[in-house]
Amino acid sequence: MAEALSTSTVPHGETTKRDFLALVTGASALVGLGAIAWPLIDSMNPSKDVLALGSVEVNLAPIPEGQGITVMWRGKPVFVRHRTAKEIKEAEDVQLNQLIDPQPDSDRVKPGHAQWIVLIGICTHLGCVPLGNKPTDPRGNWGGWFCPCHGSQYDTSGRVRHGPAPANLAIPPYTFLDNTKIKIG
Amino acid sequence: MVGLHKGEFQNSLVRWIDARLPVFTLMQKEYSAFPTPKNFNYFWNFGAIATVALLIMILTGIFLAMNYVPNSALAFESVQRIMRDVNYGWLIRYVHMNGASMFFIAVYIHIFRGIYYGSYKTPRELLWMLGVLILFLMMATAFMGYVLPWGQMSYWGATVITNLFSAFPLVGKAIVTWLWGGFSVDNPTLNRFFSLHYLLPFIIVAVVGLHVAALHVSGSNNPLGIDPKGPQDTVPFHPYYTIKDSVGLCVFLIVFAIFVFFAPNFFSNPDNSIPANPMMTPPEIVPEWYLLPYYAILRSVPNKLGGVLMMFGSIFILFFLPWLDTSPVRSAKFRPIFRQLVWLLVIDVLVLGEVGAHRPEGLWIIAGRVATAYYFLFFLVLLPIIGKLERPLPLPESISRPVLGPRSGGGGGPVAGGAPAKPMEKA
């Protein structure tokens, strides 16, 4: 019966209204499937309660010079370090052409707050947490952070100085609420 | 003999795969060329509709499970989080919630179709019994799914249904404690219900596979209830019934969408928006609508064990339907008495559903008992007797005859494979 209908009066290979209808139907079905798939796929993205946990406030007053703390932001460690004048100078004086991922220190701190460096404490190589935030930790040859997983080293500005990490430690979005308080996120 | 399968496909990759794993041949044979009676009405849509409903339930369920927490302290909150915080969580949950009702509507119409047109009769007994098994698994799955949001109805529904087993003498109490994993419905109960609620749908898929496999051995029944006498009585499944099923499916999905988007809580009980409280039973315990008739039977029997047995029996009895019905004529179209009794059964089940939704007082008790009596009378007494006494109307010679009319018997309409549109003498 299928043959009986399809071998009608239309010559072989010619475009018919039926071809058009088949295409339109198929295209609509595809759009419909996409519209059904999207809510399911999007439900796996971060939910509103996860996004709502996106900011933390940190009080800087108790952090003595030369030491740092680690706070949790969006499930990740964030390093907040109170740099000494020596450390700041080292970070500022580096020639940019010596860096793997060149970036001046001034781009990595807030103006007027050069003593505070705030970094996402995740090695840009494979996601380990580098050591160096505690004074007893190894800090590597550049006085910053040292990743125990594959030996990447970062300077006092959190810039990568020794591979295999390809990039500097990321800087989270943050603002100074006043001189001793920041809001991350 | 060992050897490659011989298919006739143009595409060389398709041919290569098909020679080693003839899935394309299978699809071609079972879903494309599959000869199907040409006189289906829209009642024959509901098998396909129910299959789609099952797939929708599994798909939405998988995504709900990604955010649901099966712990008695966190379950209720996690469902609220799905509704408020998870992207499109409200949509996925409403589709799943209403999907259960839509699935049962489709399956109940499918079962009615089977009873009305005698689809359970030889050679389709096993096909029918697999269907009853699917219904039973669906009810278990739906019940356990309803417990998961851990609201008041969830909790007390779980308590009441699991306590049904306490009606059995001697072992009853031990069974209930075992079901609970404790001395009341609690966290262990919730955990195992979640596990089983995730498992059972896949078992249903497997039984649906057997159901369809059995169908493809005997072929579909049809509104006339007579076997196709040859190719002139059938059409290939594709495109004729893929298109007809698609039309029915679209209407079904529109109704489904109306509930999801405009009345998402139409089927749900407000008491389930209250977190489970083991210290207080809500004033009225009502199961979901699709379980109300069984609930009515349970409450119509003034004896604990008797009620439980009658309730389970009302489903169990369906397994024996192929042998309780003694008439060789399938379709109710040609069975004047059976037809009236079947419609009475439909009304009876609707009455039972209504009774189940009311507190057992006054007239509702009487209505429930009368309806329960008719339900069992129909299957156990009337069906076996009228099969012998009833005088069926004359059956048509073939499917083509009543469809094309006596005048066009010589070959009017389109004919499969150019076969003569004359009923063949033997086949």
Chai-1 contact restraints between the chains, C-beta under 6 A:
chainA,res_idxA,chainB,res_idxB,connection_type,confidence,min_distance_angstrom,max_distance_angstrom,comment,restraint_id
A,M1,B,V235,contact,1.0,0.0,6.0,A-B,restraint_1
A,M1,B,P414,contact,1.0,0.0,6.0,A-B,restraint_2
A,M1,B,A416,contact,1.0,0.0,6.0,A-B,restraint_3
A,A2,B,P236,contact,1.0,0.0,6.0,A-B,restraint_4
A,A4,B,P414,contact,1.0,0.0,6.0,A-B,restraint_5
A,P39,B,Y88,contact,1.0,0.0,6.0,A-B,restraint_6
A,P39,B,L91,contact,1.0,0.0,6.0,A-B,restraint_7
A,L40,B,F63,contact,1.0,0.0,6.0,A-B,restraint_8
A,D42,B,N87,contact,1.0,0.0,6.0,A-B,restraint_9
A,D42,B,Y88,contact,1.0,0.0,6.0,A-B,restraint_10
A,S43,B,F63,contact,1.0,0.0,6.0,A-B,restraint_11
A,S43,B,V86,contact,1.0,0.0,6.0,A-B,restraint_12
A,S43,B,N87,contact,1.0,0.0,6.0,A-B,restraint_13
A,S43,B,Y88,contact,1.0,0.0,6.0,A-B,restraint_14
A,S43,B,G89,contact,1.0,0.0,6.0,A-B,restraint_15
A,S43,B,I92,contact,1.0,0.0,6.0,A-B,restraint_16
A,N45,B,N87,contact,1.0,0.0,6.0,A-B,restraint_17
A,S47,B,D85,contact,1.0,0.0,6.0,A-B,restraint_18
A,S47,B,V86,contact,1.0,0.0,6.0,A-B,restraint_19
A,K48,B,D85,contact,1.0,0.0,6.0,A-B,restraint_20
A,D49,B,D85,contact,1.0,0.0,6.0,A-B,restraint_21
